[in-house]
């Protein structure tokens, strides 16, 4: 606990702070505390922009259907990069609009008696804008290329994670059906939660007790139909891309 002498010294030092003194300086540094977070970034958007941004990101995330923190992070990055692409296109359109309005040193022809001259003036203005702002257009093109590469990289990583997750899910589902068959043969109930971790059981309704029983019953019916109609095994194997076993091939 600080002593009285220490508190007095701290108060004295505060009177000689090196921070900004003017209102302008204080205003400039008022968000400094927010610059030391995880990314060191500040997103400043109007209320309308924030709403549009949130709707955009939510729509893309929902379409990608991520599962788990890492997949959600990748989906969010993909959504934000698509937002940046939209912004780049809007900036390009804005540059051409500024050129047509004469804000880039090439004034538009204004009101003309000959209406046929208007599209000519617009075309010339756009051409002049392209030449005068070529460096900015090149920067925009480079900016878009990098964003596209980032999207492709994140999409590839997301597909890999999804494929791994689905493979684990499928293997666990097959094991659950075998364990359920064993339990049913002994007249016991089966709960997959006893054999698989929560992150596996919570993926879809297939891992519920009712879902596992439904799959086991379906497989039994398929096996019975195959025994009654051997040709059905061949048809199912052909449709699923699997190989035909020797017994079915013999029949």
Residue pairs with C-beta under 8 A, 6 or more apart in sequence:
2 10
19 25
19 26
19 29
20 26
20 28
20 29
31 42
34 42
35 42
45 53
53 83
56 79
56 82
56 83
56 86
57 76
57 79
57 80
57 83
59 79
60 75
60 78
60 79
60 82
61 72
61 75
61 76
61 79
64 71
64 75
64 78
64 158
66 72
66 74
66 75
66 158
67 162
67 165
67 203
68 161
68 165
68 199
70 161
71 158
71 161
71 162
71 165
74 154
74 157
74 158
74 161
75 158
77 150
77 154
78 151
78 154
78 155
78 158
81 147
81 150
81 151
81 154
82 151
84 143
84 147
85 144
85 147
85 148
88 140
88 143
88 144
88 147
91 140
92 137
92 140
95 104
95 129
95 133
95 136
95 137
96 126
96 129
98 104
98 129
99 106
99 125
99 126
99 128
99 129
99 132
99 133
100 108
100 122
100 125
100 126
100 129
101 108
102 108
102 125
104 128
104 129
104 132
104 133
105 132
106 124
106 125
106 128
106 129
106 132
108 121
108 122
108 125
109 117
109 118
109 121
112 118
112 121
130 137
165 203
168 200
169 200
169 203
169 204
172 196
172 200
172 207
173 206
173 207
173 215
175 195
176 192
176 195
176 196
176 207
176 212
177 212
177 215
177 216
177 219
179 190
179 192
179 195
180 190
180 192
180 212
180 213
180 216
181 216
183 189
183 190
184 190
184 213
184 216
189 209
190 209
190 212
190 213
191 209
192 201
192 207
192 208
192 209
192 212
193 201
196 207
200 207
201 207
204 211
205 211
206 212
206 215
222 236
225 232
226 232
226 233
226 236
230 247
230 248
230 251
231 248
231 251
233 244
233 245
233 247
233 248
234 244
234 248
234 249
234 251
237 243
237 244
237 245
237 248
238 244
